[in-house]
Amino acid sequence: MKIPQHVAIILDGNGRWAKKKNMPRNYGHAQGSKNVERICEAAYKMGIKYLTVYAFSTENWNRPADEVNALMKLLRNYMKTCLKTAEKNRMRVRVIGDKSGLDDDIRNRIEELEKASDKNDGLNFQIAINYGSRDEMLRAMRKMAEDVKEGKVLPEQIDGPLFESYLDTYGIPDPDLLIRTSGELRLSNYLLWQMAYTEFYFTDVLWPDFTKEELEKAILQYNNRDRRYGKVKEEEADV
């Protein structure tokens, strides 16, 4: 079975999972956070080299204040746990998104985690926090415009690879496979530039219930896809 190099996941359905169990939404988020660790381990054992998860979007600030506060508390705790996990499993962790919108203590923990895991040679794990793809591209264009203004970049030099060098994901290969849980069929402003040729897999399974076996199902489906990148098969071209 061909294993995708990079898998991106939209972790959806924590709140609905909790509601089905007559528990508060925050309980669902906590269980979803624990599941991230299990899937990280499963992904690495399967041979996946890069895993990127959508943890908190720029639009999530519009949720009720008590839920946002609970998510930020969960994020603080997860940073501590992730530091230990990264050390144990030699996992390299990077956070993508607008870190300037986060509290100082969270930014400090992110910096500590990224620095501590920088030389690790295990799974490359990217966490999207305060991330929105449109926001990412706007931030990239502002930086590029400043460099053009200062004469560091000439307008005629601007191409795809140069633009990508300004994105949060610079140096990380584009996702081969996107998985979205909970039955929703949209991208929700996630890695829009990077997923130009990504294969999509949607499942009704809620994120806390997403297991290693569900990941294997997604990869099996990925293996049945014909990735042509705009080209045609040789046998079709000969007809």
N, C-alpha and C positions, 0 to 999 in steps of 0.2 A: 504493500500500500504506500502510495506517495504521500509524504507528510508535508503540509504547507510550512514554509519557513516562518511566516508571520501570520498570526491569528489575532484579529481584533474582536472584542466582545462588547456589546451594549448590555449591561447588567440590568435587566428590566424585570419588574414583577415582585419586588420585595414587599411593597405595601399590600398588594393583593394577596400575596402568600400569607402575610400576617392576618389579614382580615378573614381569610378562610378558616384560620385557627382561632378566631375571636381574640386576637392579640393586637396591641397597638402597632402602628406602622413602624415605629422605631425598633421594635423587636425584629421585624422583618429585615430592616437594614443591618442590624447586628448579625443576624444569621447569614445574610448575603455576604457580609464582610468575611466571615469565617469560611464561606464557600470559595472565596477568591483564593485563599491559601491552598485549599484542596485541589483546585483546578490548575493553579500554578505548578504544583508538584506533578500532577497527572500530565500536563502539557510537556513539561521538561522530559519526563520519562518516555513520552511518545516520540521525542525528537524535535519538537517545536522549539525554534531558537528565539523567537520574539513573540511576546504576548502583550497586547495593549488593551486596557480596560477603561471604560467610560464610567468614572466614579461620581463626578459632580460637574454638571454643565453650567455655562454662564446663565442659562435660563432657570436653573434650579433655585436661584436666589428668590424667585417669585413664589416659592412654596410658603406655607404658613411659617411664621417666625420660630415657633417651638420645634418644628420639624427641621428647619435649617440649623438651629442651634444644636439639636441632637446629632445631626449629621456631622457638624464640625467637631463635636465632642468625640464622636466615633472615629473621625479622621485622625484626631490627635492620638487616640489610643492605638489606632491601626499603624501609625508611623512608628510607634515604639515596637509593636509586634513585628512589623515588617523589617525593622533593623536586625532583630534576632534571627528572623527567617532568612534574610539575605546572607547573614554571616554563616548560618548553618548550611545552607544550600548553595553558597557561592553565587547568589543571584544578583545581577546588576539592576538597580532600580533607578528609573528616571521619571520625573514628573513633567508632564506637558500641560500647557495652559497658562493663563495670565496669573502668575504668582503674586503680582502686586496687589491683587484684590483680596488676598488672604491676610489673616492676622499675623503679626510679627512672629509669634511663637510657632505657628504652623510653618511659616517660611523657614524659620531656623531649623525645625525638625526635618524639613524636606532637604535643606542644604546638608545637614548632617548625614542623612540617609544616602543621598547621592554621592557624597564624598567618601563615605565608608565603604560603599559597594562599587566604586568606580573601577577597580581593578579585577572584580570578580569575573569568572569565565563561565558561569552557568547560564541559566535562562536570563534573557534580556527582558525585563518587566517594566512596561511603561504604564503609568497611572495618569489618566486625564482628569485634572482637578481644576475647577473654574475654567473649563475648556469649552470653546465653541469654534467650529471650523471657520465660520465667517469672521469672527473676532481674530483668530489666528492669522488669517490672510490679510486682514486690515492692518494688524500690528506689523506684519512682514512688509507690507507695502509702505507703511510709514517709515520704517527703518531704511528701506531701499531708497525712498524718496530723499531722506536725509543724506544718504551716501551719494546720491546723484547731485544733490545741491552742493555738497562739499567737494565734488569732483573725484570721489573715490570710485564711482561707477559711471560709465558713459551710457546714455540711453540705448545706443545700438548694441551694447553688451548684454542687455537684458534678454534672457531666454529662460526656458523651463528649469534647467539645473541651477542657474543663478538664483531664481526666485525660491527654489526649494532650500537653498542655503540659508534663507531668512526664516524658514518655518521652524516650529518647535520640534519637529521630527527630523531635523537635519541629521544625516548619518544613519538613519534607521530605514531599512527597506520598506517599501509600500506593502500593506497587508495583502496576502494571497486570499484570505478567507475572512469574511465578517460573519459573526454569529450574533443574532439578536433573540433574546428569550422573551417569553410572555405573549407571543402572538402578534405583537405590533409589527407593521410592515412599512417602516420608514427609517431614515438615517438619523433624524434628530440632530442635524448640524454637527455630525461627527466625521472627521477626517475626509472631507469632501474632495479635496485635491488629491489626497493620497489613495483614495479608493476608486480611481478612474477605471481600473481593470480588475478590481477585486470581485471574487465570487461571493454571493450573498446566501446565507442560510438562516431561515426564520423557523423558530420552533415555539409551540404553545407552552412548553415547560417554563415554569416560573424560576427565576434565577436561583433561589435557595435550594431548589430541587434538581438543578442541573448538575449531573454527575460525570464521572469519567466516561461512562457508557454513552451518555448523551453527546459528549465531545467526540467520541469515536464515530457515532452516527453522522455527525456533521462532516467529519473528515472523509467518511465513506462516500457521502453525497458529493463532496468536493472532488473526489477521485472520478466520479462519473461525469464531471463537467469537461467540456472541450474548450480550453483556453486558447483563443486564436489571436487576441490582441489586434483585431481589425483585419487580420489576414484570412486566407481561405486554406482549407486542407489541400495537400498536394494532389490527391485523387480528384478533388473538385476542380482544381485549376487545370487539370489535364483534359477535362471533359469538353 
